[in-house]
Amino acid sequence: MILTEWKTFGTDTDVYTKEMFEKEVKDVFEAMMVDETKDFPTYIWTKNYVIQIKPTSRMYKDVSFVKVPRNPSSELASEQLR
């Protein structure tokens, strides 16, 4: 299911509110894909990125964010190279 309103999710180490997530990825939230059988979203769309949420550990519940530019431009590309 795709939600256009933020749904707070957590791991064993962090609880991600909309404000905390936007600060971490340095972009503005637009939508998220949620699977009700999982504890965190599968994808989150921001203004400039599609962010894949991946589990990172088997010992405890944690995630990593993989940012993929939605509309690559020279500005975003040069930002990624820094």
LUMVEXVEX-476904 format. One line per field, with one value per residue (C-alpha): x, y, z negated. Coordinates in pm, whole numbers, always signed. Example, Ala and Ser with C-alpha at 12.3 -4.5 7.8 and 13.67 -1.06 7.14 Angstrom:
BEGIN
px <- +1230 | +1367 .
py <- -450 | -106 .
pz <- -780 | -714 .
//
This chain:
BEGIN
px <- +0 | +131 | +79 | +116 | +118 | +413 | +383 | +643 | +852 | +1126 | +1421 | +1603 | +1825 | +1605 | +1249 | +1205 | +968 | +912 | +1137 | +1418 | +1404 | +1408 | +1705 | +1896 | +1835 | +1843 | +1528 | +1149 | +913 | +644 | +518 | +603 | +527 | +424 | +385 | +168 | +371 | +692 | +797 | +930 | +846 | +996 | +1040 | +1014 | +981 | +1125 | +1138 | +1468 | +1511 | +1351 | +1492 | +1500 | +1486 | +1702 | +1743 | +2110 | +2143 | +2011 | +2104 | +1890 | +1644 | +1815 | +1791 | +1996 | +1878 | +1978 | +1918 | +1851 | +1801 | +1448 | +1537 | +1913 | +2037 | +2380 | +2318 | +2230 | +2511 | +2773 | +2629 | +2672 | +3036 | +3129 .
py <- +0 | +348 | +618 | +991 | +1059 | +961 | +645 | +635 | +316 | +186 | -48 | -178 | +131 | +417 | +539 | +727 | +1021 | +1228 | +1505 | +1267 | +1090 | +1416 | +1537 | +1213 | +1196 | +1576 | +1578 | +1620 | +1321 | +1262 | +900 | +554 | +194 | -11 | -387 | -464 | -781 | -580 | -343 | -74 | +59 | -95 | +233 | +603 | +872 | +1215 | +1520 | +1412 | +1042 | +700 | +545 | +169 | +55 | -254 | -465 | -468 | -728 | -1065 | -1024 | -716 | -515 | -227 | -73 | +119 | +373 | +334 | +666 | +657 | +992 | +1026 | +1276 | +1287 | +1632 | +1785 | +1946 | +1614 | +1431 | +1679 | +1657 | +1277 | +1309 | +1519 .
pz <- +0 | +82 | -181 | -124 | -498 | -715 | -924 | -1204 | -1209 | -1429 | -1457 | -1763 | -1756 | -1624 | -1582 | -1255 | -1265 | -952 | -1086 | -1182 | -844 | -645 | -848 | -789 | -411 | -363 | -152 | -184 | -224 | +40 | +6 | -126 | -28 | -329 | -354 | -659 | -726 | -776 | -1053 | -818 | -470 | -156 | +35 | -51 | +214 | +146 | +370 | +529 | +445 | +426 | +110 | +67 | -295 | -348 | -661 | -767 | -1041 | -1150 | -1516 | -1573 | -1368 | -1184 | -838 | -585 | -328 | +38 | +219 | +595 | +774 | +916 | +1186 | +1225 | +1310 | +1325 | +985 | +816 | +996 | +877 | +523 | +528 | +633 | +329 .
//
